[in-house]
Amino acid sequence: MGLTILGIPVSVQFEGQGGCWSVEGSAGDQSLTFHPSKGRITDYDAWEIRNEFLDIVSEDQALAFLQKYGLFAKPEPGIPVEGQREADPTPQAGIYGLADVMEWNRILRLLLKTPPAKWGLATTHDEAFGLETSVPDALGFRITFGGLLDTLPPLKSSTIARYRQFQMWFRWEQWRQGKHKKPITTHAAVIKTYDVLGALLATVYVDHLRGAKVGFCARKDCRKPFEITSNHKRQYCCPYCAHLADVRRGRTKSKKRRSARKRTS
């Protein structure tokens, strides 16, 4: 029997280590390689990383994001891609080109909007890999998830399925706002992640677990996520976007009226 604890503070942290990504090949046939450095480890708030990731609209921005945060996904064997020759390298960790980073941007939005019950489930379990699959072989699996995961490329669905276990730390802290004030005690459960994709997916899981509803800004050149906290129909992430969209609509209407007057004159 499970225990439900209401109001428990939970944070997701990504422990990032510096490094450099190199891009090899030409457009349409790119491969990415990560070269870790021995630089210091930095803790990042995973929701801030998610906001930055969902802001990406170009491959140049995707590369800048990778250079900033380092390891995208934990190294693991991929699954064979349909039509792939035996001599081809096996894709690693669901990312082998900048186009894949852009695809993960789209997938993350789908996962945020779709209840986990509609993601789909596998039919069998393979203990050796900790992944529910069917028809395992030496290189990978044929995934039979159904639902949303069945609409994604097999490598992406398999990667999502592998991110089910995370380390959780309990943080006990006590601090003072001033010399003579009573100490303030803050306790929290901290989910630790060590690659960007793990951090991104953990925030999605926690948001669904706490029943959060996420919308996306209706302004086409924004599309930032925002949490829906009331029954009021909200289309924009902030007043600025709502105002800008209103101004643009006004300009469009004025332009149409001017065009109509020119045609009738």
Number of C-alpha atoms within 10 A of each C-alpha: 3 4 5 7 6 7 7 10 10 16 18 22 25 25 18 21 19 17 17 16 17 11 14 12 10 8 10 9 11 13 18 16 14 15 12 13 11 8 10 8 11 12 14 17 14 25 18 11 19 20 14 14 22 18 17 18 14 12 15 10 16 21 19 12 17 19 17 15 20 21 23 22 18 16 11 13 15 21 24 19 14 8 6 10 10 8 6 9 10 18 17 17 20 26 22 17 21 23 18 16 23 19 14 19 19 12 17 18 18 13 18 21 15 15 13 16 9 12 17 15 19 17 12 14 13 13 9 6 11 12 20 20 22 16 11 16 9 6 10 18 20 15 25 20 22 15 15 19 23 17 13 14 14 21 23 21 20 25 23 15 19 14 16 13 11 13 9 14 13 11 11 10 11 10 11 11 9 8 7 7 9 11 13 10 10 11 13 14 15 16 20 20 24 20 19 25 24 26 27 25 20 25 21 21 15 15 15 18 10 10 10 13 16 17 18 20 18 17 15 10 10 16 18 20 19 17 13 16 10 8 6 7 7 17 15 21 20 12 9 10 19 16 12 12 16 12 12 11 12 12 12 12 12 12 11 12 12 11 11 11 9 9 8 6 5
